[in-house]
């Protein structure tokens, strides 16, 4: 396999981008360094509210003191179930200062999903929104034997310009059975964590990030402080942004992309992180104009929604030095449409929870090539210290251009799954992550992702990868979102079905879309059925849920 040092595009990168990465021991260490250097700089901007590095340090110190007073100890787990609000960051650093492990939780989880997380991770403390606590979490936490600390937060705190498009709740105040996070942190300001809390090391677990992987009960990937710090520093140096740059949190912070590529990378560079609670296209566009961020990363579906908003203009994106996409496939047609209408080139990236967000990305000086045979856009190139292989079922390297499973080895790969040695041995043998994604690498070292193993469609014995069909659909000017699944077919075994949503003002006949694909794909690949939906189902991180579409039939 061609080594990183032999890549022909390497000469186009600057010295910092080519050099080995030398990260802090932890993002908390990087945060404390920023507190020392730029105490008065805003680290968080939330609507019209601001918190400086010094203020956030004091609040997280107070939270850490409270946790230690309540018997929270080194290695204990705290679940944070919050949207993109300042409370999330205060809680994160407070738990880490107390020596704890953070379990980031999707706020869309229901009681059964939360019960699994609380029980599996043996969570000691729960930090959530006040309405979530009242809605179901008080009862769910009460039934979990390990939970003995609860804190709640209000989404309307720390700002006065309440945007009713996303902030629909009321200030509820202290809740039964829980303490208010901000009031508690302020009451303990000036103290800090207990003196006997050990200093965090790169090998300590920072997060237990629950992920379903290919199937089954969600497993907790154990992202270490070293995993996070490495990828945050790699992101910071790779982007080449100036010290103090503004990042916008388009991806949710509870997701590994938001945690690493937005929060950790921003703090590592002493920057300001702009927050807007959760994704709503109009709110995000307003925030772009208000905060003028230099960088954001989000799924392709978020960029589709922004493009489709009736008020969007080129000026909304004029401040960005770099836009990145990750977490969902990025169709080449979307990249070109976006550049033609708004100016910036969206840079692709690839990663998983188990490799702590990116393991490959498109450097700022370069543009990703498109594979001529399949029309697939490259997801990037592996960086320094990272080895990406394409392997067959026996774990052997396949030749350049041939498809196989993507395997990753490097300092961002987690050591394993929480208390799941069986799953660790299967997915990360000898420290190398078997991703479950099918892809290939060209002779220049560009990585291409074809699809998930489990999503392959078998039509009359022929393999059909949904991504290839989806990329063709995205090239149609009317299509906003597209997803392709296999459905049972008594003659073919499976046949191809497409689900689409349209751009504003567009409404072509579904048969026209099928014919459009038939002209551009082999006969066994084009969709026999096209169903139109107002919106395709997605995860909170923006990934289209093919599983739900398959269940529709």
Residue pairs with C-beta under 8 A, 6 or more apart in sequence:
1 387
1 389
1 397
2 443
2 444
2 445
4 10
4 382
4 383
4 384
4 386
4 445
7 381
7 444
7 445
8 444
9 363
9 366
9 381
9 444
9 445
10 18
12 363
12 365
12 366
13 363
13 365
14 240
14 365
16 237
16 240
17 237
17 238
17 240
17 363
18 384
19 237
19 384
20 384
20 385
21 230
21 233
21 234
21 237
21 383
21 384
21 385
21 411
22 233
23 202
23 226
23 229
23 230
23 232
23 233
23 234
23 268
24 30
24 33
24 229
24 233
24 268
25 200
25 201
25 202
25 225
25 226
25 229
26 96
26 200
26 201
26 202
26 204
26 206
26 225
26 226
26 228
26 229
27 96
27 206
27 225
27 228
27 229
27 232
27 263
27 264
27 267
27 268
28 93
28 96
28 97
28 200
28 225
29 200
29 229
30 229
30 232
30 264
30 267
30 268
31 53
31 57
31 93
31 267
32 57
34 41
34 43
34 53
34 267
34 270
35 53
35 54
35 57
37 270
38 53
38 244
38 270
39 52
39 53
39 54
39 57
40 52
40 53
40 54
41 52
41 53
41 244
41 270
41 272
42 50
42 51
42 52
42 53
42 272
43 51
43 52
43 53
43 56
43 89
43 266
43 267
43 271
43 272
43 273
44 50
44 51
44 56
44 86
44 89
44 272
44 273
44 275
45 246
45 272
45 273
45 274
45 275
45 291
46 85
46 86
46 158
46 159
46 274
46 275
46 276
46 277
47 159
47 160
47 161
47 162
47 163
47 276
48 159
48 160
48 161
49 86
49 158
49 159
49 160
51 59
51 86
51 158
53 270
56 86
56 89
56 90
56 93
57 93
58 189
58 190
59 90
59 94
59 182
59 185
59 186
59 189
60 89
60 90
60 91
60 92
60 93
60 94
60 97
60 185
61 94
61 97
61 188
61 189
61 190
61 191
61 192
61 193
62 94
62 184
62 185
62 186
62 187
62 188
62 189
62 190
62 191
62 192
63 90
63 91
63 93
63 94
63 95
63 97
63 98
63 151
63 181
63 184
63 185
63 188
64 94
64 95
64 97
64 98
64 192
64 193
64 197
65 188
65 191
65 192
65 193
65 194
66 94
66 179
66 184
66 185
66 187
66 188
67 78
67 94
67 95
67 98
67 100
67 125
67 149
67 193
68 98
68 193
68 194
68 197
69 188
70 125
70 148
70 149
71 148
72 78
72 98
72 100
72 124
72 125
72 149
73 99
73 100
74 98
74 99
74 100
74 197
74 198
75 99
75 100
75 101
75 205
76 98
76 99
76 100
76 101
76 124
76 125
77 100
77 101
77 102
77 103
77 121
77 122
77 123
77 124
77 125
77 208
78 91
78 95
78 100
78 101
78 102
78 103
78 123
78 124
78 125
78 126
78 127
78 149
79 102
79 103
79 104
79 105
79 114
79 117
79 118
79 121
79 123
79 125
79 126
79 127
79 128
80 88
80 91
80 92
80 95
80 102
80 103
80 104
80 105
80 127
80 128
80 254
81 105
81 106
81 107
81 109
81 114
81 126
81 127
81 128
81 129
81 132
81 137
81 254
82 88
82 91
82 107
82 127
82 128
82 129
82 153
82 253
82 254
83 107
83 129
83 155
83 252
83 277
83 278
84 249
84 252
84 253
84 258
84 275
84 276
84 277
84 278
85 153
85 155
85 157
85 158
85 275
85 277
86 157
86 158
86 275
87 127
87 153
87 157
87 181
87 182
88 253
88 254
89 253
89 263
89 273
90 181
90 182
90 185
91 102
91 127
91 151
91 153
91 181
92 102
92 253
92 263
94 185
95 101
95 102
95 125
96 102
96 200
96 206
97 192
97 193
97 197
98 193
98 194
98 197
99 193
99 197
99 198
99 200
100 124
100 125
101 205
101 206
101 207
101 208
102 206
102 207
102 208
103 117
103 121
103 123
103 207
103 208
103 209
103 210
103 220
104 207
104 209
104 253
104 254
104 255
104 259
105 114
105 117
105 210
105 254
106 252
106 254
106 255
106 539
106 540
107 128
107 129
107 132
107 254
107 540
108 540
109 117
110 136
111 136
111 137
111 139
111 140
113 218
114 136
114 137
114 140
115 140
115 143
115 144
116 217
116 218
117 123
117 210
117 218
117 220
118 126
118 140
118 141
118 144
118 146
118 147
119 144
119 146
120 210
120 218
120 220
120 418
120 419
121 208
121 220
121 418
122 146
123 144
123 146
123 147
124 146
124 147
124 148
124 149
125 147
125 148
125 149
125 150
125 151
126 137
126 141
126 147
126 149
126 150
126 151
127 150
127 151
127 152
127 153
127 181
128 137
128 150
128 151
128 152
128 153
129 152
129 153
129 154
129 155
129 169
130 152
130 153
130 154
130 169
130 172
130 173
130 175
131 169
131 172
132 152
133 150
133 152
133 175
133 177
133 178
134 172
134 175
138 150
138 175
138 176
138 177
138 178
141 147
141 150
142 177
150 177
150 178
150 179
151 178
151 179
151 180
151 181
151 184
152 172
152 174
152 175
152 178
152 179
152 180
152 181
153 180
153 181
153 182
154 169
154 171
154 172
155 167
155 169
155 277
156 162
156 167
156 169
156 170
156 171
157 171
157 182
158 182
163 276
163 277
163 283
165 280
165 282
165 283
166 276
166 277
166 278
166 280
166 283
167 277
173 180
174 180
174 183
200 206
200 225
201 225
201 226
202 224
202 225
202 226
202 229
203 224
203 225
203 226
204 224
204 225
205 222
205 223
205 224
205 225
206 223
206 224
206 225
206 227
206 228
207 221
207 222
207 223
207 228
207 256
207 259
208 220
208 221
208 222
208 223
208 418
209 220
209 221
209 223
209 256
209 353
210 218
210 219
210 220
210 221
211 218
211 219
211 221
211 352
211 353
211 354
212 218
212 219
213 219
213 354
213 423
213 427
213 436
214 436
214 452
214 453
214 454
215 454
219 417
219 418
219 420
219 423
220 417
220 418
220 419
220 420
221 353
221 354
221 414
221 417
221 418
222 414
222 415
222 416
222 417
222 418
223 256
223 353
223 356
223 414
224 414
224 415
226 411
227 356
227 411
227 412
227 413
227 414
228 259
228 260
228 264
228 356
229 264
229 268
230 356
230 385
230 411
230 412
231 260
231 261
231 264
231 265
231 356
231 357
231 358
231 412
232 260
232 261
232 264
232 265
232 267
232 268
233 265
233 268
234 358
234 383
234 384
234 412
235 260
235 261
235 264
235 265
235 358
236 265
236 268
236 269
238 361
238 363
238 364
238 383
239 265
239 295
239 321
239 322
239 364
240 321
240 364
241 269
241 271
241 294
241 295
241 321
241 322
242 294
243 269
243 270
243 271
244 269
244 270
244 271
244 272
245 266
245 269
245 271
245 272
245 293
245 294
245 295
245 321
246 271
246 272
246 273
246 274
246 291
246 292
246 293
246 294
246 295
247 262
247 265
247 266
247 271
247 272
247 273
247 274
247 293
247 294
247 295
247 296
248 262
248 273
248 274
248 276
248 284
248 287
248 288
248 291
248 293
248 295
248 296
249 258
249 262
249 263
249 273
249 274
249 275
249 276
249 296
250 258
250 262
250 279
250 284
250 296
250 297
250 298
250 302
251 257
251 258
251 261
251 262
251 297
251 298
251 299
251 302
251 326
251 327
251 541
251 542
252 258
252 278
252 279
252 540
252 541
253 259
253 262
253 263
254 540
255 327
255 540
255 541
256 351
256 352
256 353
256 356
256 357
257 297
257 298
257 326
257 327
257 351
257 357
257 541
258 297
258 541
259 357
260 356
260 357
260 358
261 297
261 324
261 326
261 349
261 357
261 358
262 273
262 296
262 297
263 273
266 272
266 273
267 273
272 291
274 287
274 290
274 291
274 293
276 283
276 284
276 287
277 283
278 540
279 298
279 302
279 305
279 542
281 305
281 306
281 308
281 309
281 312
282 309
282 311
284 302
284 306
285 306
285 309
285 311
285 312
285 316
288 316
288 317
288 319
289 315
289 316
292 319
293 319
293 320
294 319
294 320
294 321
294 322
295 320
295 321
295 322
295 323
295 324
296 320
296 323
296 324
297 323
297 324
297 325
297 326
297 349
298 324
298 325
298 326
298 327
298 542
299 325
299 326
299 327
299 328
299 541
299 542
299 543
300 325
300 328
300 329
300 330
300 331
300 334
300 346
300 542
301 328
301 481
301 536
301 538
301 542
301 543
301 544
302 542
303 323
303 325
303 334
303 338
303 346
304 334
304 480
304 481
306 312
306 316
307 337
307 338
307 341
307 342
307 503
308 480
308 503
308 504
310 504
312 342
314 341
314 342
314 343
316 342
317 323
317 342
317 343
317 344
318 343
320 344
321 364
322 344
322 347
322 364
323 344
323 345
323 346
323 347
324 346
324 347
324 348
324 349
324 361
324 362
325 346
325 347
325 348
325 349
326 348
326 349
326 350
326 351
326 357
326 358
327 541
327 542
327 543
328 541
328 542
328 543
328 544
329 449
329 467
329 470
330 346
330 348
330 377
330 379
331 377
331 470
331 471
331 474
331 475
331 482
332 370
332 375
332 376
332 377
332 471
332 474
332 475
333 471
333 474
333 475
334 346
334 474
335 345
335 346
335 348
335 377
338 344
338 346
339 345
339 346
345 367
347 361
347 362
347 364
347 368
347 380
348 361
348 362
348 368
348 377
348 378
348 379
348 380
349 358
349 360
349 361
349 362
349 379
349 380
350 358
350 359
350 360
350 361
350 379
350 380
350 447
350 449
351 357
351 358
351 359
351 360
351 412
352 359
352 433
352 435
352 437
353 414
354 413
354 414
354 427
354 428
354 433
354 435
355 408
355 410
355 412
355 413
355 414
355 433
355 435
356 412
356 413
356 414
357 412
358 380
358 412
359 382
359 383
359 386
359 388
359 408
359 410
359 412
359 413
360 379
360 380
360 381
360 382
360 383
360 386
360 388
360 447
361 379
361 380
361 381
361 383
362 368
362 378
362 379
362 380
362 381
363 380
363 381
368 377
368 378
368 379
368 380
368 446
369 377
369 378
369 442
369 444
369 446
370 376
370 377
370 378
371 377
371 378
371 442
371 448
374 448
374 450
374 468
375 468
375 471
375 472
376 448
376 449
376 450
376 467
376 468
376 471
377 448
377 471
378 442
378 446
378 447
378 448
379 439
379 447
379 448
379 449
380 446
380 447
381 445
381 446
381 447
382 388
382 410
382 445
382 447
385 410
385 411
386 408
386 409
386 410
386 411
386 412
387 408
387 409
387 410
388 406
388 407
388 408
388 441
388 447
389 397
389 406
389 407
389 408
389 409
389 432
390 397
390 398
390 402
390 403
390 404
390 405
390 406
390 407
390 439
390 440
390 441
391 397
391 398
391 404
391 405
391 407
391 434
392 398
392 404
392 405
393 405
395 407
395 429
398 404
398 440
400 440
400 441
400 442
400 443
401 440
401 441
401 442
401 443
402 440
403 438
403 439
403 440
403 450
404 438
404 439
404 440
405 434
405 435
405 436
405 437
405 438
405 439
405 453
406 435
406 437
406 438
406 439
406 447
406 449
407 432
407 433
407 434
407 435
408 432
408 433
408 435
409 431
409 432
409 433
413 428
413 431
413 432
413 433
414 428
414 433
415 424
415 428
415 431
416 423
416 424
416 428
417 423
417 424
417 427
426 434
427 433
427 434
427 436
428 434
436 452
436 453
436 454
437 449
437 450
437 451
437 452
437 453
438 449
438 450
438 451
438 452
438 453
438 456
438 465
439 447
439 448
439 449
439 450
440 448
440 450
441 447
441 448
442 448
449 467
450 465
450 467
450 468
451 465
451 466
451 467
455 465
455 466
455 485
455 546
456 463
456 464
456 465
457 463
457 464
457 465
457 466
457 484
457 485
457 486
457 494
457 496
458 464
458 486
458 493
458 494
459 486
459 489
459 492
459 493
459 494
459 495
459 496
459 524
459 525
460 491
460 492
460 493
460 524
461 493
462 522
462 524
462 525
464 486
464 496
464 524
464 525
466 483
466 484
466 485
466 546
468 521
468 525
469 484
469 496
469 498
469 517
469 521
469 525
469 526
469 527
470 482
470 483
470 484
470 498
472 516
472 517
472 520
472 521
473 479
473 482
473 484
473 498
473 500
473 513
473 516
473 517
474 482
475 520
476 508
476 513
476 516
477 503
477 506
478 502
478 503
478 506
478 507
478 508
478 513
479 500
479 501
479 502
479 503
479 513
480 500
480 501
480 502
480 503
480 506
481 500
481 501
481 535
481 536
481 544
482 498
482 499
482 500
482 536
483 498
483 499
483 500
483 536
483 544
483 546
483 549
484 496
484 497
484 498
484 499
484 527
484 546
485 496
485 497
485 499
485 546
485 549
485 550
486 494
486 495
486 496
486 497
486 550
487 494
487 495
487 496
487 497
487 529
487 550
487 553
488 494
489 495
489 528
492 524
495 528
495 529
496 525
496 526
496 527
496 528
497 527
497 528
497 529
497 530
497 531
498 513
498 514
498 517
498 527
498 529
498 530
498 531
499 530
499 531
499 532
499 533
499 536
499 549
499 552
500 510
500 513
500 530
500 531
500 532
500 533
500 536
501 532
501 533
501 534
501 535
501 536
502 508
502 532
510 529
510 530
510 531
510 532
511 530
513 527
513 530
514 526
514 527
514 528
514 529
514 530
517 525
517 526
517 527
518 526
520 526
536 544
536 545
536 549
537 544
537 545
537 548
537 549
538 544
538 545
539 545
